[in-house]
């Protein structure tokens, strides 16, 4: 009896080792820029997704468009609640065109937005913290502020940068 269990344990260990090797566990590296562009060319963005939706339901909604490789519904890092958009990656780029036709279709009682996924530009979002970025902060990379010297311009309203700042309406 012990010999049988040892033999089975040995076989299971071999299968597990092969499985881990095939999955490259622990060796995951992010895709290169070219690989990411190729993935994005085969992916769609789905907006206005119901908060209770699952990846399986989305796959079922888009299964007529082509073979689906992966469905991702991002989650908010702070609340752990899923966001109301998703990404669907297909096996081939031709499936993206047939999926875009499903724009404005109804999914779980909501009219969804379907567009081709765009590739993020490297470096975007890196300096969008407290003191810079596109809206607000303290000037950031968009303006040059020399304190207390105003040449041919109105005095500063305090915080602000490119188009506004915090709590002020500034349409231009």
Buried (B, 14 or more C-beta within 10 A) or exposed (E): EEEEEEEEEEEEEEEEEEEEEEEEEEEEEEEEEEEBEBBBBBBBBBBEBBEEBBBEBBEEBBEEBBEBBEBBBEEEEEEEEBEBBBBBBBEEBEBBEEBEEBBEEEBBEBEBBBEBBEEEEEEEEEEEEEEBBBBBBBBBEEEEEEEEEEEEEEEEEEBBBBEBBEEEEEEE
